Amino acid sequence: MTAELPATITRDAKFRIAFQPIINSSSGDVYAYHALVRGSNGEGAEAILAGVGPNQRAGFDRRCRIAAIRSAVAAGINRTRARLAVNIMPDAIDSPLRDGQQTIEMAQHFGMSPRRLMFEFGAHDALDPDRLTDVIKACRRCGFATTLDGFGVESNGADLLYKFAPDFIKLESGLVGGIAGSWSRRVIAENLVSLASDLRIKVIAEGVETAADMERMRGLGIEYFQGNFLCEPEVGAFPAFDESKLTASP
């Protein structure tokens, strides 16, 4: 059954969707395109979210999800093998399984396979453990991949991963940036990568800005990268990725 999508929900005049690739450095392919919310004047997601009231979060979360799927299909995701990574707000989801089923219908409505979706939520968010557990379980039942974002200097990585075991974790830009010249950052990253490996969780290094930082992260065994060094986000389209960046000298 295809969901009817009311115009009041699908309209996204106040924000746009930009895409930034997540690269598999081993294969040289785009593993996923991360959908990023941007304001009409280029504002980031945090600035837009600051204007969303507590009672509007569920509707905003749904609008962003629909806009991301619709924009990705328009950009040509069905002509690629890439996933679509979309940020969600678990605290705004009342019934995770019902929400997941509705998302399946959204994807089918726009002609995209739901199994290409991966959902990302922040490790630093004030998340209710029971709700987060229910959201991850529902995602798995629906065939979606999950990513826990925001692992860095201050994140309680072990506690979160032992409880929830997502498919991916993301190392935040505050940890990745400058790691080539920081012994303390390397130690923290090594510990997180080792823990994720033990739990069979893949690691994405986010916020890669230099060849030296990417090379250091690759030396830790990380295969997946996202950042402006590799490719800057582009509104409404999938930006071209220069594979030579993967072999650039530090």
N, C-alpha and C positions, 0 to 999 in steps of 0.2 A: 504493500500500500504506500502510495506517495503522499507525503504530508502537504497540506495546503499551507502556504506561507504568507500570512497577511502582510500587506504593504507597510503597515506601521512597524512591523518587525524587520522586514528586509531592507527598509530604507536606511542608508548609511551616509546621509549628506554631510554630517558633522565630522566624519573621520574617513580616512582612506586606509588601504592595506598595502604595505610594502613587503617585499620578500627578500630574505637573505639566505643563501644556501648553507647547509651543513654538509661538509665535504668528508667523504671517506678517503683518507689519504693513502690507504693501501691500494684501493682500486682506481683512485682518481676520479670517481664518480660523485655526483650530487646525491647524497643519501636522502636528504629532505630539504624542503623549502620552509623556512620559519616565517610565519605570517606575523607581521609587526604592525600594530595600530599607530597611525600617524594622523595628526590633526590637519586641517586644511592649510595651516601655515607651517607645517612641518613639526608641530609639537609631538613629543614622545608620549608613550602610553601612560606614564605616571602623571603627566600634566593633565591628560584627558580624564583619567580615573579620579583625579582629585575633585572634579566637578560632578561626579556621580554619587548621589545620595545613597544611604544604606538600603532604602526600599527600591532603588533603581538598579542595584547590582545584578540581579538575576536577569532582568531584561537587557541590560548592557552586555552581559556575558553572552547571551544568546545572539544578540545582534552582531557582535564581533565574530562569533563562530560562523554564522551564516555568511557574513561578508567575506570572511577568509576563504570559505569553501567556494563561494560563487566567484571570487576574484581569481582563485587558483585555477579553476576550470577555464575561465576566460583567458588566463595567461598561458594555458596549454599543458596543464599538469598531466592530462590523460595521454599526452604524446611522450611522456617520460616514464621512468620507473621510480621516480622519487616519491617519498611520503610528503604529507603536509603536516607540519608541526604548528599547533595552535595553543595559545595560552588559555587556561580556564581558571575559574575561581571556585574551588570546591565548596567554600562556605556559602555560595549563592545557589547551590544545587540542593533542592529539597529531597528529590528521589533519584539517586544516582542511576539506577537501572532504567527507570522510565526516561530520564534525561539521555542516557546512552541510546535507547531505542529511538528517541526523537532525532538524535544526531544522525543515526543511520538513515532515517527517512530524509533528513536534510540533504545528506550526501547523494542519496539516490535521486532525489528531486533534481539536483543539478548535474546528474550523470557521472558521478565520481564513486569509485569503490570505497565503501566505508573502511575497509581494512587497510587503506593507505593513510589513515589518520593517526596521528600521535599527539597526545595532550600533555601539556607542560604546566606545572604549578610550582610555586616558590617554596624553597626549604625554609625561608625566613618568615613566611606568612604565619599569622596566628591561626594555625589550622587545628581543628578539633580532631584528635587521633582517630576516633571512631568514624567520623565523617570521611576522613582521608582514606581509611581502610576500605570503606564502602565504595568510594569513588574508584579506587584502583581495582577492586574486585569487579565492579561493573564494567570498567574499561576492558578488562581481560575477557569477560563474558561476551562483550560486543566485538572483540577482535581488535581493539585499539591498543597501540603502544603507549607507554607512560614515561614521562621524564620529570625528575625532581630537580629543580633549578636552584641555583644560589649557593653552591658549596664553595666555601672559601675559608678565610682565616678564622672567622667567628662561628662557623656552622657546627652544630653538634651532629657530625656526619654519622658516627657509629650508631647512635640511638635511632636516628631516622631510618637508616638503611636496614637495620635489624628488624624494625617494626614493619616497614612497608615494601621493601625490595622492588622498586620500579624497574623498568627495562633499561633506562638510562639515568645517569646523573650528569649535571652540567657543572663544571668548575667555573666560578664567576670570574668576570674580567679583573676584579681587584686582586685575585690570586694569580691569574694567568699573565697579566700585564707586568712586564719587568722581571719575570721569573728567571730569565737567563742570567740576571745579575744579582739574584737574591737567594742566599742559602736557606733562609727560613721559609720562604715560599716553596722552594723545592722540597723541603722536608715534609711540609703539610701536604703538598700535592702527591708526593710519593705514598704517604700514608693513606690518603683517600683512594688513590688508584689501586693500591694493594688490597684495601678492604673491598672495593667494588669488584675486583677480580675474584676474590674469594667467594663473593656472593653471586658471581656470574652476571654482574651488571656492567653494561658498557658505559664508557666515559666520553663526554663531549667537552672539549676545551673551548669556552666562549670568550669573545673579546680578544682574539689574537690580533695584535697590531704590528708585530715585527717577525721577520724570518727567524731571528735568534730565539724568540719566545716559542715559536712553533716547533723549532728543531729541538729545543729542550723538552717540550711536552712529548714529542714523538719518542725521545729517548727514554721516557717513562713508560712507554708502551701504549700511549693514547693514539687512536686511529681517527677519531672524528673531531673536526675543527670548524669553528664559526668565528668570523671576525672581519673587520674592514681590510686587514692586510690581504686576505684572500679575495674578498668581494664585498663591496658596499651594498646596502639595501637599495632597492629600486621600487618606487610606487607603481603598482598596477602591472608589473611585469617581472619575469624571472631574469635577473641580471646575468650577463655572460660571465663565465668563470674561466680564468686564465690558469690552465694546468701547470704552467711553468713556475707558478708561485710555490708549488709543492716541492720543487727542487732548488728554490732560490737559496743562495749562500747567505749565512748569517752575517 
